[in-house]
Amino acid sequence: MLRIGVKLAPGITGFGEFAADVSAIEASGAHSIWLAAEPAPGVDALMTLGALTAITRRVGLGLIAATAPSRELERALEALQAMSGGRALGAIQSGARLRVAAGMWPGPAAEVESWEETDAGQSRADWRQALDRQEEAGRAGVIVAWSPRIVDLLRNSDLEDDRSDLQMSTG
């Protein structure tokens, strides 16, 4: 079964909203929550991962690097693995493709999975087709950018876009 990860946007406007979004992602059944290792000026990925560890209980917590990580990031992932009870994930990204390893950075000794960053599409049908394509390609998972719509797609991905309520209201 294809696993679905949600990549958080680089900026955090306030802790309350951040905690609510993360809780919604976890409750929707997402496999993991991801951050870029170098998200944006003024945002510390390691501090954010620490907050994620404190407010989540089940989801995997991932860090995406564009190149081989520094020793500091290696130590941070080791600490995250210990603090999260084994939920840490490391990924090296090349274009849309990601090499993902549990509890460590992907390398020759690590068991690596193939994931891909993808778009959720405009409709539930687009979403299902994107997931089907990735599964057919042999991917272990996909990562999609966070939006409130993702929670609905994760919870109700098999529902059709039925708007009979609008048809009834307009006669």
Sine and cosine of phi, psi and omega as CSV:
sin_phi,cos_phi,sin_psi,cos_psi,sin_omega,cos_omega
0.00,0.00,0.70,-0.71,0.00,-1.00
-0.93,0.36,0.77,-0.64,0.04,-1.00
-1.00,-0.06,0.55,-0.83,-0.06,-1.00
-0.87,-0.49,0.82,-0.57,0.07,-1.00
-0.93,-0.36,0.46,-0.89,0.00,-1.00
-0.89,-0.46,0.81,-0.59,0.00,-1.00
-1.00,-0.08,0.85,-0.52,-0.01,-1.00
-0.97,0.25,0.52,-0.85,0.06,-1.00
-0.92,0.40,0.45,-0.89,-0.09,-1.00
-0.90,0.44,-0.55,0.83,-0.07,-1.00
-1.00,-0.08,0.52,-0.85,0.06,-1.00
-0.85,-0.52,0.86,-0.51,-0.08,-1.00
-0.99,0.10,-0.53,0.85,0.01,-1.00
-0.19,-0.98,0.50,-0.87,-0.10,-1.00
-0.91,0.41,-0.61,0.79,-0.01,-1.00
-0.87,0.49,-0.73,0.68,0.02,-1.00
-0.92,0.40,-0.66,0.75,0.04,-1.00
-0.86,0.51,-0.75,0.66,-0.01,-1.00
-0.89,0.45,-0.63,0.78,0.02,-1.00
-0.91,0.40,-0.68,0.73,0.02,-1.00
-0.89,0.46,-0.72,0.69,-0.01,-1.00
-0.89,0.45,-0.67,0.74,0.04,-1.00
-0.89,0.46,-0.63,0.77,0.02,-1.00
-0.91,0.41,-0.65,0.76,0.03,-1.00
-0.88,0.47,-0.73,0.68,-0.02,-1.00
-0.90,0.44,-0.69,0.72,-0.02,-1.00
-0.92,0.39,-0.44,0.90,-0.03,-1.00
-0.97,0.25,-0.20,0.98,0.02,-1.00
0.99,-0.16,0.20,0.98,0.05,-1.00
-0.86,0.51,0.53,-0.85,0.03,-1.00
-0.97,0.25,-0.64,0.77,-0.12,-0.99
-0.43,-0.90,0.32,-0.95,0.08,-1.00
-0.86,-0.52,0.72,-0.69,-0.13,-0.99
-0.85,-0.53,0.50,-0.87,0.12,-0.99
-0.74,-0.68,0.52,-0.86,0.14,-0.99
-0.97,0.25,0.62,-0.79,0.00,-1.00
-0.89,0.46,-0.55,0.83,0.04,-1.00
-0.86,-0.51,0.97,0.24,-0.18,-0.98
-0.92,0.38,-0.86,0.51,-0.07,-1.00
-0.18,-0.98,0.38,-0.93,0.05,-1.00
-0.85,0.53,0.70,-0.72,0.03,-1.00
1.00,0.08,-0.02,1.00,0.02,-1.00
-0.89,-0.46,0.81,-0.59,0.02,-1.00
-0.98,-0.21,0.93,-0.38,-0.05,-1.00
-0.88,0.48,-0.62,0.79,-0.05,-1.00
-0.94,0.35,-0.63,0.78,0.06,-1.00
-0.91,0.42,-0.66,0.75,0.02,-1.00
-0.90,0.43,-0.66,0.75,0.05,-1.00
-0.89,0.45,-0.58,0.81,0.08,-1.00
-0.88,0.48,-0.67,0.74,0.05,-1.00
-0.91,0.42,-0.65,0.76,0.03,-1.00
-0.88,0.48,-0.63,0.78,0.02,-1.00
-0.88,0.48,-0.62,0.79,-0.05,-1.00
-0.96,0.27,-0.50,0.86,-0.11,-0.99
-0.96,-0.27,0.04,1.00,0.06,-1.00
-0.87,-0.50,0.33,-0.94,0.00,-1.00
-0.79,-0.61,-0.42,0.91,-0.16,-0.99
-0.86,-0.50,-0.70,0.72,-0.15,-0.99
-0.91,0.41,0.50,-0.87,0.15,-0.99
-0.94,0.35,0.48,-0.88,-0.02,-1.00
-0.85,-0.52,0.92,-0.40,-0.13,-0.99
-0.90,-0.44,0.47,-0.88,0.04,-1.00
-0.82,-0.58,0.79,-0.61,-0.05,-1.00
-0.96,-0.29,0.84,-0.55,0.05,-1.00
-0.92,-0.39,0.52,-0.85,0.01,-1.00
-0.99,0.13,-0.42,0.91,0.00,-1.00
-0.68,-0.73,0.01,-1.00,0.06,-1.00
-0.81,0.58,0.71,-0.70,-0.11,-0.99
-0.96,0.29,0.42,-0.91,0.09,-1.00
-0.95,0.32,0.22,-0.98,0.05,-1.00
-0.87,0.49,-0.58,0.82,0.03,-1.00
-0.88,0.47,-0.70,0.71,0.02,-1.00
-0.93,0.37,-0.58,0.81,0.06,-1.00
-0.87,0.49,-0.72,0.70,0.02,-1.00
-0.91,0.42,-0.62,0.79,0.00,-1.00
-0.90,0.44,-0.66,0.75,0.01,-1.00
-0.92,0.39,-0.60,0.80,0.07,-1.00
-0.89,0.46,-0.69,0.72,0.02,-1.00
-0.91,0.42,-0.67,0.75,0.03,-1.00
-0.88,0.48,-0.64,0.77,0.01,-1.00
-0.87,0.49,-0.69,0.72,0.00,-1.00
-0.94,0.35,-0.71,0.71,-0.06,-1.00
-0.93,0.36,-0.52,0.86,-0.09,-1.00
-1.00,-0.04,0.03,1.00,-0.03,-1.00
0.95,0.30,0.55,0.83,0.07,-1.00
1.00,0.01,0.37,0.93,-0.05,-1.00
-0.98,-0.19,0.10,1.00,-0.07,-1.00
-0.96,0.27,0.58,-0.81,0.06,-1.00
-0.72,-0.70,0.64,-0.77,0.08,-1.00
-0.89,-0.46,0.60,-0.80,0.01,-1.00
-0.64,-0.77,0.63,-0.77,0.15,-0.99
-0.93,-0.36,0.80,-0.60,-0.08,-1.00
-0.96,-0.27,0.69,-0.73,0.11,-0.99
-0.73,-0.69,0.98,-0.22,-0.12,-0.99
0.92,0.40,-0.75,-0.66,0.02,-1.00
-1.00,0.08,-0.25,0.97,-0.06,-1.00
-1.00,0.08,0.58,-0.81,0.03,-1.00
-0.76,-0.65,0.64,-0.77,0.16,-0.99
-0.97,-0.23,0.87,-0.48,-0.14,-0.99
-0.90,-0.44,0.68,-0.73,0.08,-1.00
-0.74,-0.67,0.59,-0.80,0.01,-1.00
-0.99,0.13,0.80,-0.60,0.11,-0.99
0.97,0.26,0.00,1.00,-0.01,-1.00
-0.38,-0.92,0.12,-0.99,0.09,-1.00
-0.99,0.16,0.59,-0.80,0.02,-1.00
-0.88,0.48,0.72,-0.69,0.02,-1.00
-0.33,-0.94,-0.09,-1.00,-0.05,-1.00
-0.88,0.47,-0.54,0.84,-0.04,-1.00
-1.00,0.06,-0.26,0.97,-0.07,-1.00
-1.00,0.09,0.55,-0.84,0.16,-0.99
-0.98,0.19,0.91,-0.41,-0.15,-0.99
-0.96,-0.28,0.65,-0.76,0.09,-1.00
-0.93,-0.36,0.45,-0.89,0.05,-1.00
-0.99,-0.16,0.86,-0.51,0.07,-1.00
-0.85,-0.52,0.20,-0.98,0.08,-1.00
-0.60,-0.80,0.63,-0.78,0.10,-0.99
-0.99,0.12,0.76,-0.65,-0.08,-1.00
-0.63,-0.77,0.23,-0.97,0.02,-1.00
-1.00,-0.09,0.57,-0.82,-0.01,-1.00
-0.96,0.27,-0.27,0.96,-0.01,-1.00
0.99,0.14,-0.05,-1.00,-0.06,-1.00
-0.99,-0.11,-0.30,0.95,-0.06,-1.00
-0.64,-0.77,0.15,-0.99,0.07,-1.00
-0.89,0.46,-0.59,0.81,0.02,-1.00
-0.89,0.45,-0.69,0.73,0.06,-1.00
-0.86,0.51,-0.69,0.73,0.00,-1.00
-0.86,0.50,-0.77,0.64,-0.01,-1.00
-0.89,0.45,-0.65,0.76,0.02,-1.00
-0.90,0.43,-0.66,0.75,0.03,-1.00
-0.88,0.47,-0.68,0.73,0.02,-1.00
-0.91,0.41,-0.67,0.75,0.02,-1.00
-0.88,0.48,-0.68,0.73,0.01,-1.00
-0.87,0.49,-0.68,0.73,-0.03,-1.00
-0.93,0.37,-0.62,0.78,0.01,-1.00
-0.92,0.40,-0.68,0.74,0.03,-1.00
-0.89,0.45,-0.52,0.85,0.02,-1.00
-0.98,0.21,-0.05,1.00,0.04,-1.00
1.00,0.09,0.31,0.95,0.02,-1.00
-0.96,0.29,0.55,-0.84,0.07,-1.00
-0.99,0.11,-0.44,0.90,-0.02,-1.00
-0.27,-0.96,0.16,-0.99,0.08,-1.00
-0.76,-0.65,0.43,-0.90,0.08,-1.00
-0.84,-0.54,0.78,-0.62,0.03,-1.00
-0.87,-0.49,0.49,-0.87,0.02,-1.00
-0.94,0.34,0.60,-0.80,0.00,-1.00
-0.91,0.42,0.71,-0.70,0.24,-0.97
-0.39,-0.92,0.44,-0.90,0.02,-1.00
-0.84,0.54,-0.45,0.89,0.02,-1.00
-0.90,0.45,-0.48,0.87,-0.03,-1.00
-0.87,0.49,-0.63,0.77,0.00,-1.00
-0.86,0.51,-0.70,0.71,0.02,-1.00
-0.90,0.44,-0.68,0.73,0.00,-1.00
-0.89,0.45,-0.65,0.76,0.00,-1.00
-0.92,0.38,-0.65,0.76,-0.03,-1.00
-0.97,0.25,-0.56,0.83,-0.15,-0.99
-0.77,-0.63,0.62,0.78,-0.11,-0.99
-0.91,0.42,-0.39,0.92,-0.04,-1.00
-1.00,-0.04,-0.03,1.00,0.04,-1.00
-0.98,0.18,0.49,-0.87,0.08,-1.00
-1.00,0.07,0.39,-0.92,0.09,-1.00
-0.98,0.20,0.97,0.25,-0.05,-1.00
-1.00,-0.06,0.91,-0.41,0.02,-1.00
-0.92,-0.39,0.68,0.74,0.02,-1.00
-0.90,0.44,-0.41,0.91,0.06,-1.00
-0.88,0.48,-0.60,0.80,0.03,-1.00
-0.95,0.30,-0.61,0.80,0.01,-1.00
-0.90,0.43,-0.65,0.76,0.00,-1.00
-0.92,0.38,-0.60,0.80,-0.07,-1.00
-0.95,0.30,-0.39,0.92,-0.02,-1.00
-0.98,-0.19,-0.05,1.00,0.07,-1.00
0.99,0.12,0.00,0.00,0.00,0.00
